[in-house]
């Protein structure tokens, strides 16, 4: 999962992404640093907050270019 890269490209801190997505900052940290898996609900929340697809978040396709 390339969560950190997408988050940083969006100019968000972990705290800001947590507030925007409703996912706890601790969970975001675990996903980014420990590679801990995420539920489908968590993935959907993060995608909505980052404006990306699940395939982008999971690294199945390259992130879209920022517009």
PDB file of N, CA, C, O and CB in Angstrom:
ATOM      1  N   UNK A   1       0.843  -1.168   0.000  1.00  0.00           N
ATOM      2  CA  UNK A   1       0.000   0.000   0.000  1.00  0.00           C
ATOM      3  C   UNK A   1       0.896   1.242   0.000  1.00  0.00           C
ATOM      4  O   UNK A   1       1.873   1.298   0.748  1.00  0.00           O
ATOM      5  CB  UNK A   1      -0.964  -0.008   1.220  1.00  0.00           C
ATOM      6  N   UNK A   2       0.586   2.196  -0.798  1.00  0.00           N
ATOM      7  CA  UNK A   2       1.422   3.396  -0.927  1.00  0.00           C
ATOM      8  C   UNK A   2       0.753   4.605  -0.265  1.00  0.00           C
ATOM      9  O   UNK A   2       0.771   5.722  -0.782  1.00  0.00           O
ATOM     10  CB  UNK A   2       1.704   3.697  -2.416  1.00  0.00           C
ATOM     11  N   UNK A   3       0.180   4.339   0.867  1.00  0.00           N
ATOM     12  CA  UNK A   3      -0.561   5.381   1.574  1.00  0.00           C
ATOM     13  C   UNK A   3       0.296   6.608   1.853  1.00  0.00           C
ATOM     14  O   UNK A   3      -0.150   7.731   1.619  1.00  0.00           O
ATOM     15  CB  UNK A   3      -1.109   4.835   2.875  1.00  0.00           C
ATOM     16  N   UNK A   4       1.511   6.421   2.346  1.00  0.00           N
ATOM     17  CA  UNK A   4       2.354   7.567   2.695  1.00  0.00           C
ATOM     18  C   UNK A   4       2.600   8.455   1.482  1.00  0.00           C
ATOM     19  O   UNK A   4       2.513   9.679   1.587  1.00  0.00           O
ATOM     20  CB  UNK A   4       3.690   7.091   3.277  1.00  0.00           C
ATOM     21  N   UNK A   5       2.906   7.857   0.330  1.00  0.00           N
ATOM     22  CA  UNK A   5       3.172   8.642  -0.869  1.00  0.00           C
ATOM     23  C   UNK A   5       1.950   9.442  -1.304  1.00  0.00           C
ATOM     24  O   UNK A   5       2.067  10.614  -1.662  1.00  0.00           O
ATOM     25  CB  UNK A   5       3.625   7.734  -1.999  1.00  0.00           C
ATOM     26  N   UNK A   6       0.792   8.821  -1.275  1.00  0.00           N
ATOM     27  CA  UNK A   6      -0.438   9.515  -1.660  1.00  0.00           C
ATOM     28  C   UNK A   6      -0.777  10.622  -0.669  1.00  0.00           C
ATOM     29  O   UNK A   6      -1.201  11.710  -1.059  1.00  0.00           O
ATOM     30  CB  UNK A   6      -1.604   8.525  -1.758  1.00  0.00           C
ATOM     31  N   UNK A   7      -0.585  10.334   0.616  1.00  0.00           N
ATOM     32  CA  UNK A   7      -0.875  11.337   1.652  1.00  0.00           C
ATOM     33  C   UNK A   7       0.041  12.546   1.500  1.00  0.00           C
ATOM     34  O   UNK A   7      -0.417  13.688   1.540  1.00  0.00           O
ATOM     35  CB  UNK A   7      -0.716  10.726   3.063  1.00  0.00           C
ATOM     36  N   UNK A   8       1.335  12.291   1.326  1.00  0.00           N
ATOM     37  CA  UNK A   8       2.285  13.396   1.184  1.00  0.00           C
ATOM     38  C   UNK A   8       2.036  14.183  -0.102  1.00  0.00           C
ATOM     39  O   UNK A   8       2.172  15.406  -0.115  1.00  0.00           O
ATOM     40  CB  UNK A   8       3.723  12.866   1.205  1.00  0.00           C
ATOM     41  N   UNK A   9       1.673  13.488  -1.188  1.00  0.00           N
ATOM     42  CA  UNK A   9       1.372  14.178  -2.447  1.00  0.00           C
ATOM     43  C   UNK A   9       0.161  15.101  -2.288  1.00  0.00           C
ATOM     44  O   UNK A   9       0.063  16.131  -2.954  1.00  0.00           O
ATOM     45  CB  UNK A   9       1.115  13.155  -3.572  1.00  0.00           C
ATOM     46  N   UNK A  10      -0.753  14.719  -1.400  1.00  0.00           N
ATOM     47  CA  UNK A  10      -1.938  15.541  -1.143  1.00  0.00           C
ATOM     48  C   UNK A  10      -1.629  16.658  -0.147  1.00  0.00           C
ATOM     49  O   UNK A  10      -2.488  17.494   0.133  1.00  0.00           O
ATOM     50  CB  UNK A  10      -3.088  14.671  -0.616  1.00  0.00           C
ATOM     51  N   UNK A  11      -0.412  16.676   0.386  1.00  0.00           N
ATOM     52  CA  UNK A  11      -0.025  17.716   1.334  1.00  0.00           C
ATOM     53  C   UNK A  11      -0.654  17.553   2.702  1.00  0.00           C
ATOM     54  O   UNK A  11      -0.878  18.539   3.405  1.00  0.00           O
ATOM     55  CB  UNK A  11      -0.385  19.050   0.788  1.00  0.00           C
ATOM     56  N   UNK A  12      -0.944  16.307   3.091  1.00  0.00           N
ATOM     57  CA  UNK A  12      -1.618  16.044   4.355  1.00  0.00           C
ATOM     58  C   UNK A  12      -0.686  15.378   5.362  1.00  0.00           C
ATOM     59  O   UNK A  12       0.129  14.531   4.996  1.00  0.00           O
ATOM     60  CB  UNK A  12      -2.841  15.171   4.123  1.00  0.00           C
ATOM     61  N   UNK A  13      -0.806  15.758   6.613  1.00  0.00           N
ATOM     62  CA  UNK A  13      -0.138  15.040   7.688  1.00  0.00           C
ATOM     63  C   UNK A  13      -1.008  13.830   8.043  1.00  0.00           C
ATOM     64  O   UNK A  13      -2.152  13.728   7.602  1.00  0.00           O
ATOM     65  CB  UNK A  13       0.102  15.969   8.940  1.00  0.00           C
ATOM     66  N   UNK A  14      -0.460  12.932   8.831  1.00  0.00           N
ATOM     67  CA  UNK A  14      -1.275  11.808   9.287  1.00  0.00           C
ATOM     68  C   UNK A  14      -2.488  12.317  10.071  1.00  0.00           C
ATOM     69  O   UNK A  14      -3.597  11.802   9.926  1.00  0.00           O
ATOM     70  CB  UNK A  14      -0.434  10.844  10.157  1.00  0.00           C
ATOM     71  N   UNK A  15      -2.258  13.332  10.900  1.00  0.00           N
ATOM     72  CA  UNK A  15      -3.350  13.907  11.686  1.00  0.00           C
ATOM     73  C   UNK A  15      -4.450  14.459  10.776  1.00  0.00           C
ATOM     74  O   UNK A  15      -5.633  14.211  11.004  1.00  0.00           O
ATOM     75  CB  UNK A  15      -2.819  15.017  12.607  1.00  0.00           C
ATOM     76  N   UNK A  16      -4.055  15.203   9.751  1.00  0.00           N
ATOM     77  CA  UNK A  16      -5.036  15.794   8.840  1.00  0.00           C
ATOM     78  C   UNK A  16      -5.809  14.717   8.088  1.00  0.00           C
ATOM     79  O   UNK A  16      -7.022  14.832   7.911  1.00  0.00           O
ATOM     80  CB  UNK A  16      -4.343  16.731   7.846  1.00  0.00           C
ATOM     81  N   UNK A  17      -5.114  13.674   7.646  1.00  0.00           N
ATOM     82  CA  UNK A  17      -5.786  12.583   6.943  1.00  0.00           C
ATOM     83  C   UNK A  17      -6.745  11.864   7.885  1.00  0.00           C
ATOM     84  O   UNK A  17      -7.835  11.466   7.475  1.00  0.00           O
ATOM     85  CB  UNK A  17      -4.756  11.592   6.362  1.00  0.00           C
ATOM     86  N   UNK A  18      -6.349  11.696   9.134  1.00  0.00           N
ATOM     87  CA  UNK A  18      -7.229  11.053  10.114  1.00  0.00           C
ATOM     88  C   UNK A  18      -8.514  11.853  10.280  1.00  0.00           C
ATOM     89  O   UNK A  18      -9.606  11.285  10.290  1.00  0.00           O
ATOM     90  CB  UNK A  18      -6.515  10.906  11.472  1.00  0.00           C
ATOM     91  N   UNK A  19      -8.387  13.158  10.408  1.00  0.00           N
ATOM     92  CA  UNK A  19      -9.570  14.008  10.567  1.00  0.00           C
ATOM     93  C   UNK A  19     -10.454  13.959   9.327  1.00  0.00           C
ATOM     94  O   UNK A  19     -11.680  13.921   9.433  1.00  0.00           O
ATOM     95  CB  UNK A  19      -9.155  15.454  10.856  1.00  0.00           C
ATOM     96  N   UNK A  20      -9.834  13.961   8.160  1.00  0.00           N
ATOM     97  CA  UNK A  20     -10.581  13.983   6.903  1.00  0.00           C
ATOM     98  C   UNK A  20     -11.268  12.647   6.624  1.00  0.00           C
ATOM     99  O   UNK A  20     -12.360  12.617   6.057  1.00  0.00           O
ATOM    100  CB  UNK A  20      -9.651  14.335   5.749  1.00  0.00           C
ATOM    101  N   UNK A  21     -10.631  11.540   7.022  1.00  0.00           N
ATOM    102  CA  UNK A  21     -11.134  10.214   6.657  1.00  0.00           C
ATOM    103  C   UNK A  21     -11.949   9.524   7.746  1.00  0.00           C
ATOM    104  O   UNK A  21     -12.755   8.641   7.455  1.00  0.00           O
ATOM    105  CB  UNK A  21      -9.992   9.342   6.286  1.00  0.00           C
ATOM    106  N   UNK A  22     -11.738   9.926   9.007  1.00  0.00           N
ATOM    107  CA  UNK A  22     -12.392   9.213  10.096  1.00  0.00           C
ATOM    108  C   UNK A  22     -11.648   7.960  10.512  1.00  0.00           C
ATOM    109  O   UNK A  22     -12.145   7.186  11.329  1.00  0.00           O
ATOM    110  CB  UNK A  22     -13.789   8.854   9.704  1.00  0.00           C
ATOM    111  N   UNK A  23     -10.462   7.751   9.960  1.00  0.00           N
ATOM    112  CA  UNK A  23      -9.586   6.646  10.345  1.00  0.00           C
ATOM    113  C   UNK A  23      -8.638   7.205  11.393  1.00  0.00           C
ATOM    114  O   UNK A  23      -8.154   8.327  11.242  1.00  0.00           O
ATOM    115  CB  UNK A  23      -8.800   6.039   9.100  1.00  0.00           C
ATOM    116  N   UNK A  24      -8.360   6.452  12.453  1.00  0.00           N
ATOM    117  CA  UNK A  24      -7.509   6.995  13.504  1.00  0.00           C
ATOM    118  C   UNK A  24      -6.084   7.218  13.002  1.00  0.00           C
ATOM    119  O   UNK A  24      -5.606   6.529  12.101  1.00  0.00           O
ATOM    120  CB  UNK A  24      -7.500   6.061  14.712  1.00  0.00           C
ATOM    121  N   UNK A  25      -5.424   8.196  13.610  1.00  0.00           N
ATOM    122  CA  UNK A  25      -4.039   8.482  13.248  1.00  0.00           C
ATOM    123  C   UNK A  25      -3.154   7.272  13.546  1.00  0.00           C
ATOM    124  O   UNK A  25      -2.226   6.986  12.789  1.00  0.00           O
ATOM    125  CB  UNK A  25      -3.526   9.726  14.005  1.00  0.00           C
ATOM    126  N   UNK A  26      -3.427   6.570  14.628  1.00  0.00           N
ATOM    127  CA  UNK A  26      -2.664   5.365  14.955  1.00  0.00           C
ATOM    128  C   UNK A  26      -2.792   4.299  13.896  1.00  0.00           C
ATOM    129  O   UNK A  26      -1.819   3.616  13.576  1.00  0.00           O
ATOM    130  CB  UNK A  26      -3.107   4.812  16.278  1.00  0.00           C
ATOM    131  N   UNK A  27      -3.983   4.147  13.349  1.00  0.00           N
ATOM    132  CA  UNK A  27      -4.195   3.157  12.303  1.00  0.00           C
ATOM    133  C   UNK A  27      -3.462   3.564  11.033  1.00  0.00           C
ATOM    134  O   UNK A  27      -2.874   2.719  10.358  1.00  0.00           O
ATOM    135  CB  UNK A  27      -5.692   2.978  12.023  1.00  0.00           C
ATOM    136  N   UNK A  28      -3.492   4.838  10.707  1.00  0.00           N
ATOM    137  CA  UNK A  28      -2.760   5.324   9.536  1.00  0.00           C
ATOM    138  C   UNK A  28      -1.262   5.068   9.719  1.00  0.00           C
ATOM    139  O   UNK A  28      -0.587   4.617   8.793  1.00  0.00           O
ATOM    140  CB  UNK A  28      -3.031   6.840   9.304  1.00  0.00           C
ATOM    141  N   UNK A  29      -0.748   5.356  10.915  1.00  0.00           N
ATOM    142  CA  UNK A  29       0.662   5.118  11.207  1.00  0.00           C
ATOM    143  C   UNK A  29       1.016   3.646  11.032  1.00  0.00           C
ATOM    144  O   UNK A  29       2.041   3.324  10.431  1.00  0.00           O
ATOM    145  CB  UNK A  29       0.997   5.574  12.628  1.00  0.00           C
ATOM    146  N   UNK A  30       0.168   2.739  11.557  1.00  0.00           N
ATOM    147  CA  UNK A  30       0.430   1.303  11.438  1.00  0.00           C
ATOM    148  C   UNK A  30       0.420   0.841   9.992  1.00  0.00           C
ATOM    149  O   UNK A  30       1.236   0.007   9.600  1.00  0.00           O
ATOM    150  CB  UNK A  30      -0.594   0.515  12.231  1.00  0.00           C
ATOM    151  N   UNK A  31      -0.484   1.368   9.204  1.00  0.00           N
ATOM    152  CA  UNK A  31      -0.546   0.993   7.793  1.00  0.00           C
ATOM    153  C   UNK A  31       0.724   1.465   7.084  1.00  0.00           C
ATOM    154  O   UNK A  31       1.314   0.726   6.295  1.00  0.00           O
ATOM    155  CB  UNK A  31      -1.810   1.596   7.114  1.00  0.00           C
ATOM    156  N   UNK A  32       1.136   2.696   7.371  1.00  0.00           N
ATOM    157  CA  UNK A  32       2.305   3.264   6.697  1.00  0.00           C
ATOM    158  C   UNK A  32       3.621   2.640   7.148  1.00  0.00           C
ATOM    159  O   UNK A  32       4.484   2.364   6.315  1.00  0.00           O
ATOM    160  CB  UNK A  32       2.355   4.748   6.930  1.00  0.00           C
ATOM    161  N   UNK A  33       3.790   2.415   8.431  1.00  0.00           N
ATOM    162  CA  UNK A  33       5.093   1.982   8.930  1.00  0.00           C
ATOM    163  C   UNK A  33       5.235   0.480   9.084  1.00  0.00           C
ATOM    164  O   UNK A  33       6.321  -0.065   8.882  1.00  0.00           O
ATOM    165  CB  UNK A  33       5.358   2.624  10.235  1.00  0.00           C
ATOM    166  N   UNK A  34       4.174  -0.183   9.432  1.00  0.00           N
ATOM    167  CA  UNK A  34       4.244  -1.618   9.662  1.00  0.00           C
ATOM    168  C   UNK A  34       3.644  -2.423   8.521  1.00  0.00           C
ATOM    169  O   UNK A  34       3.717  -3.652   8.519  1.00  0.00           O
ATOM    170  CB  UNK A  34       3.547  -1.964  10.945  1.00  0.00           C
ATOM    171  N   UNK A  35       3.053  -1.738   7.552  1.00  0.00           N
ATOM    172  CA  UNK A  35       2.428  -2.437   6.440  1.00  0.00           C
ATOM    173  C   UNK A  35       1.215  -3.242   6.867  1.00  0.00           C
ATOM    174  O   UNK A  35       0.800  -4.175   6.181  1.00  0.00           O
ATOM    175  CB  UNK A  35       3.424  -3.340   5.777  1.00  0.00           C
ATOM    176  N   UNK A  36       0.653  -2.872   8.008  1.00  0.00           N
ATOM    177  CA  UNK A  36      -0.511  -3.578   8.520  1.00  0.00           C
ATOM    178  C   UNK A  36      -1.674  -3.417   7.559  1.00  0.00           C
ATOM    179  O   UNK A  36      -1.918  -2.327   7.040  1.00  0.00           O
ATOM    180  CB  UNK A  36      -0.891  -3.067   9.917  1.00  0.00           C
ATOM    181  N   UNK A  37      -2.379  -4.489   7.329  1.00  0.00           N
ATOM    182  CA  UNK A  37      -3.504  -4.455   6.415  1.00  0.00           C
ATOM    183  C   UNK A  37      -4.635  -3.570   6.909  1.00  0.00           C
ATOM    184  O   UNK A  37      -4.682  -3.190   8.079  1.00  0.00           O
ATOM    185  CB  UNK A  37      -4.012  -5.839   6.187  1.00  0.00           C
ATOM    186  N   UNK A  38      -5.523  -3.255   6.020  1.00  0.00           N
ATOM    187  CA  UNK A  38      -6.668  -2.407   6.341  1.00  0.00           C
ATOM    188  C   UNK A  38      -7.938  -3.090   5.854  1.00  0.00           C
ATOM    189  O   UNK A  38      -7.927  -3.828   4.870  1.00  0.00           O
ATOM    190  CB  UNK A  38      -6.519  -0.993   5.703  1.00  0.00           C
ATOM    191  N   UNK A  39      -9.020  -2.831   6.556  1.00  0.00           N
ATOM    192  CA  UNK A  39     -10.305  -3.387   6.137  1.00  0.00           C
ATOM    193  C   UNK A  39     -10.779  -2.653   4.881  1.00  0.00           C
ATOM    194  O   UNK A  39     -10.261  -1.592   4.533  1.00  0.00           O
ATOM    195  CB  UNK A  39     -11.365  -3.276   7.281  1.00  0.00           C
ATOM    196  N   UNK A  40     -11.749  -3.225   4.228  1.00  0.00           N
ATOM    197  CA  UNK A  40     -12.289  -2.575   3.034  1.00  0.00           C
ATOM    198  C   UNK A  40     -12.918  -1.228   3.387  1.00  0.00           C
ATOM    199  O   UNK A  40     -12.850  -0.288   2.595  1.00  0.00           O
ATOM    200  CB  UNK A  40     -13.327  -3.482   2.351  1.00  0.00           C
ATOM    201  N   UNK A  41     -13.528  -1.126   4.570  1.00  0.00           N
ATOM    202  CA  UNK A  41     -14.107   0.139   5.005  1.00  0.00           C
ATOM    203  C   UNK A  41     -13.012   1.197   5.178  1.00  0.00           C
ATOM    204  O   UNK A  41     -13.181   2.342   4.759  1.00  0.00           O
ATOM    205  CB  UNK A  41     -14.887  -0.049   6.323  1.00  0.00           C
ATOM    206  N   UNK A  42     -11.906   0.816   5.787  1.00  0.00           N
ATOM    207  CA  UNK A  42     -10.786   1.746   5.965  1.00  0.00           C
ATOM    208  C   UNK A  42     -10.228   2.185   4.624  1.00  0.00           C
ATOM    209  O   UNK A  42      -9.952   3.367   4.419  1.00  0.00           O
ATOM    210  CB  UNK A  42      -9.680   1.103   6.806  1.00  0.00           C
ATOM    211  N   UNK A  43     -10.062   1.243   3.715  1.00  0.00           N
ATOM    212  CA  UNK A  43      -9.549   1.572   2.381  1.00  0.00           C
ATOM    213  C   UNK A  43     -10.488   2.554   1.688  1.00  0.00           C
ATOM    214  O   UNK A  43     -10.032   3.526   1.086  1.00  0.00           O
ATOM    215  CB  UNK A  43      -9.381   0.292   1.525  1.00  0.00           C
ATOM    216  N   UNK A  44     -11.792   2.310   1.766  1.00  0.00           N
ATOM    217  CA  UNK A  44     -12.763   3.215   1.146  1.00  0.00           C
ATOM    218  C   UNK A  44     -12.697   4.612   1.749  1.00  0.00           C
ATOM    219  O   UNK A  44     -12.754   5.602   1.019  1.00  0.00           O
ATOM    220  CB  UNK A  44     -14.174   2.656   1.293  1.00  0.00           C
ATOM    221  N   UNK A  45     -12.578   4.706   3.072  1.00  0.00           N
ATOM    222  CA  UNK A  45     -12.491   6.009   3.736  1.00  0.00           C
ATOM    223  C   UNK A  45     -11.234   6.763   3.299  1.00  0.00           C
ATOM    224  O   UNK A  45     -11.285   7.959   3.011  1.00  0.00           O
ATOM    225  CB  UNK A  45     -12.497   5.833   5.266  1.00  0.00           C
ATOM    226  N   UNK A  46     -10.104   6.048   3.252  1.00  0.00           N
ATOM    227  CA  UNK A  46      -8.851   6.683   2.844  1.00  0.00           C
ATOM    228  C   UNK A  46      -8.917   7.133   1.388  1.00  0.00           C
ATOM    229  O   UNK A  46      -8.453   8.223   1.053  1.00  0.00           O
ATOM    230  CB  UNK A  46      -7.673   5.723   3.047  1.00  0.00           C
ATOM    231  N   UNK A  47      -9.485   6.308   0.532  1.00  0.00           N
ATOM    232  CA  UNK A  47      -9.619   6.678  -0.884  1.00  0.00           C
ATOM    233  C   UNK A  47     -10.491   7.923  -1.046  1.00  0.00           C
ATOM    234  O   UNK A  47     -10.154   8.821  -1.817  1.00  0.00           O
ATOM    235  CB  UNK A  47     -10.217   5.508  -1.691  1.00  0.00           C
ATOM    236  N   UNK A  48     -11.589   7.976  -0.334  1.00  0.00           N
ATOM    237  CA  UNK A  48     -12.455   9.151  -0.402  1.00  0.00           C
ATOM    238  C   UNK A  48     -11.709  10.398   0.050  1.00  0.00           C
ATOM    239  O   UNK A  48     -11.821  11.457  -0.568  1.00  0.00           O
ATOM    240  CB  UNK A  48     -13.709   8.945   0.455  1.00  0.00           C
ATOM    241  N   UNK A  49     -10.949  10.267   1.127  1.00  0.00           N
ATOM    242  CA  UNK A  49     -10.233  11.419   1.668  1.00  0.00           C
ATOM    243  C   UNK A  49      -9.085  11.867   0.763  1.00  0.00           C
ATOM    244  O   UNK A  49      -8.766  13.054   0.697  1.00  0.00           O
ATOM    245  CB  UNK A  49      -9.698  11.091   3.048  1.00  0.00           C
ATOM    246  N   UNK A  50      -8.471  10.916   0.073  1.00  0.00           N
ATOM    247  CA  UNK A  50      -7.321  11.229  -0.779  1.00  0.00           C
ATOM    248  C   UNK A  50      -7.705  11.466  -2.240  1.00  0.00           C
ATOM    249  O   UNK A  50      -6.879  11.928  -3.027  1.00  0.00           O
ATOM    250  CB  UNK A  50      -6.312  10.109  -0.703  1.00  0.00           C
ATOM    251  N   UNK A  51      -8.939  11.158  -2.606  1.00  0.00           N
ATOM    252  CA  UNK A  51      -9.360  11.318  -3.994  1.00  0.00           C
ATOM    253  C   UNK A  51      -8.658  10.345  -4.929  1.00  0.00           C
ATOM    254  O   UNK A  51      -8.273  10.703  -6.042  1.00  0.00           O
ATOM    255  CB  UNK A  51      -9.103  12.734  -4.450  1.00  0.00           C
ATOM    256  N   UNK A  52      -8.496   9.109  -4.466  1.00  0.00           N
ATOM    257  CA  UNK A  52      -7.837   8.095  -5.298  1.00  0.00           C
ATOM    258  C   UNK A  52      -8.707   6.848  -5.343  1.00  0.00           C
ATOM    259  O   UNK A  52      -9.709   6.746  -4.636  1.00  0.00           O
ATOM    260  CB  UNK A  52      -6.414   7.755  -4.754  1.00  0.00           C
ATOM    261  N   UNK A  53      -8.312   5.913  -6.175  1.00  0.00           N
ATOM    262  CA  UNK A  53      -9.023   4.638  -6.262  1.00  0.00           C
ATOM    263  C   UNK A  53      -8.354   3.631  -5.334  1.00  0.00           C
ATOM    264  O   UNK A  53      -7.218   3.825  -4.901  1.00  0.00           O
ATOM    265  CB  UNK A  53      -9.048   4.108  -7.726  1.00  0.00           C
ATOM    266  N   UNK A  54      -9.073   2.556  -5.037  1.00  0.00           N
ATOM    267  CA  UNK A  54      -8.495   1.488  -4.222  1.00  0.00           C
ATOM    268  C   UNK A  54      -7.289   0.876  -4.930  1.00  0.00           C
ATOM    269  O   UNK A  54      -6.301   0.531  -4.282  1.00  0.00           O
ATOM    270  CB  UNK A  54      -9.549   0.401  -3.920  1.00  0.00           C
ATOM    271  N   UNK A  55      -7.361   0.741  -6.235  1.00  0.00           N
ATOM    272  CA  UNK A  55      -6.226   0.190  -6.986  1.00  0.00           C
ATOM    273  C   UNK A  55      -4.992   1.074  -6.842  1.00  0.00           C
ATOM    274  O   UNK A  55      -3.877   0.564  -6.734  1.00  0.00           O
ATOM    275  CB  UNK A  55      -6.590   0.034  -8.471  1.00  0.00           C
ATOM    276  N   UNK A  56      -5.177   2.375  -6.839  1.00  0.00           N
ATOM    277  CA  UNK A  56      -4.053   3.290  -6.632  1.00  0.00           C
ATOM    278  C   UNK A  56      -3.500   3.137  -5.220  1.00  0.00           C
ATOM    279  O   UNK A  56      -2.286   3.057  -5.030  1.00  0.00           O
ATOM    280  CB  UNK A  56      -4.485   4.752  -6.884  1.00  0.00           C
ATOM    281  N   UNK A  57      -4.379   3.097  -4.240  1.00  0.00           N
ATOM    282  CA  UNK A  57      -3.954   2.988  -2.853  1.00  0.00           C
ATOM    283  C   UNK A  57      -3.234   1.672  -2.585  1.00  0.00           C
ATOM    284  O   UNK A  57      -2.280   1.632  -1.808  1.00  0.00           O
ATOM    285  CB  UNK A  57      -5.149   3.122  -1.929  1.00  0.00           C
ATOM    286  N   UNK A  58      -3.676   0.617  -3.212  1.00  0.00           N
ATOM    287  CA  UNK A  58      -3.074  -0.692  -3.014  1.00  0.00           C
ATOM    288  C   UNK A  58      -1.873  -0.936  -3.927  1.00  0.00           C
ATOM    289  O   UNK A  58      -1.240  -1.989  -3.851  1.00  0.00           O
ATOM    290  CB  UNK A  58      -4.107  -1.764  -3.239  1.00  0.00           C
ATOM    291  N   UNK A  59      -1.558   0.028  -4.785  1.00  0.00           N
ATOM    292  CA  UNK A  59      -0.396  -0.105  -5.659  1.00  0.00           C
ATOM    293  C   UNK A  59      -0.612  -0.985  -6.866  1.00  0.00           C
ATOM    294  O   UNK A  59       0.351  -1.436  -7.485  1.00  0.00           O
ATOM    295  CB  UNK A  59       0.735  -0.633  -4.890  1.00  0.00           C
ATOM    296  N   UNK A  60      -1.858  -1.236  -7.211  1.00  0.00           N
ATOM    297  CA  UNK A  60      -2.169  -2.071  -8.384  1.00  0.00           C
ATOM    298  C   UNK A  60      -2.089  -1.290  -9.684  1.00  0.00           C
ATOM    299  O   UNK A  60      -1.947  -1.865 -10.763  1.00  0.00           O
ATOM    300  CB  UNK A  60      -3.556  -2.678  -8.246  1.00  0.00           C
ATOM    301  N   UNK A  61      -2.182   0.027  -9.567  1.00  0.00           N
ATOM    302  CA  UNK A  61      -2.012   0.913 -10.735  1.00  0.00           C
ATOM    303  C   UNK A  61      -1.331   2.173 -10.242  1.00  0.00           C
ATOM    304  O   UNK A  61      -1.472   2.542  -9.077  1.00  0.00           O
ATOM    305  CB  UNK A  61      -3.395   1.247 -11.438  1.00  0.00           C
ATOM    306  N   UNK A  62      -0.595   2.833 -11.115  1.00  0.00           N
ATOM    307  CA  UNK A  62       0.100   4.051 -10.683  1.00  0.00           C
ATOM    308  C   UNK A  62      -0.878   5.162 -10.337  1.00  0.00           C
ATOM    309  O   UNK A  62      -1.947   5.267 -10.937  1.00  0.00           O
ATOM    310  CB  UNK A  62       1.058   4.530 -11.770  1.00  0.00           C
ATOM    311  N   UNK A  63      -0.506   5.997  -9.357  1.00  0.00           N
ATOM    312  CA  UNK A  63      -1.376   7.124  -9.010  1.00  0.00           C
ATOM    313  C   UNK A  63      -1.573   8.040 -10.201  1.00  0.00           C
ATOM    314  O   UNK A  63      -0.673   8.214 -11.021  1.00  0.00           O
ATOM    315  CB  UNK A  63      -0.796   7.913  -7.833  1.00  0.00           C
ATOM    316  N   UNK A  64      -2.765   8.628 -10.289  1.00  0.00           N
ATOM    317  CA  UNK A  64      -3.048   9.597 -11.351  1.00  0.00           C
ATOM    318  C   UNK A  64      -2.222  10.846 -11.118  1.00  0.00           C
ATOM    319  O   UNK A  64      -1.863  11.170  -9.986  1.00  0.00           O
ATOM    320  CB  UNK A  64      -4.561   9.946 -11.408  1.00  0.00           C
ATOM    321  N   UNK A  65      -1.932  11.523 -12.178  1.00  0.00           N
ATOM    322  CA  UNK A  65      -1.213  12.794 -12.074  1.00  0.00           C
ATOM    323  C   UNK A  65      -2.103  13.827 -11.405  1.00  0.00           C
ATOM    324  O   UNK A  65      -3.298  13.908 -11.688  1.00  0.00           O
ATOM    325  CB  UNK A  65      -0.757  13.292 -13.469  1.00  0.00           C
ATOM    326  N   UNK A  66      -1.516  14.612 -10.520  1.00  0.00           N
ATOM    327  CA  UNK A  66      -2.283  15.668  -9.864  1.00  0.00           C
ATOM    328  C   UNK A  66      -2.702  16.701 -10.901  1.00  0.00           C
ATOM    329  O   UNK A  66      -1.930  17.041 -11.798  1.00  0.00           O
ATOM    330  CB  UNK A  66      -1.459  16.333  -8.727  1.00  0.00           C
ATOM    331  N   UNK A  67      -3.937  17.200 -10.771  1.00  0.00           N
ATOM    332  CA  UNK A  67      -4.417  18.168 -11.754  1.00  0.00           C
ATOM    333  C   UNK A  67      -4.267  19.575 -11.265  1.00  0.00           C
ATOM    334  O   UNK A  67      -4.624  20.516 -11.972  1.00  0.00           O
ATOM    335  CB  UNK A  67      -5.854  17.907 -12.099  1.00  0.00           C
TER     336      UNK A  67
END
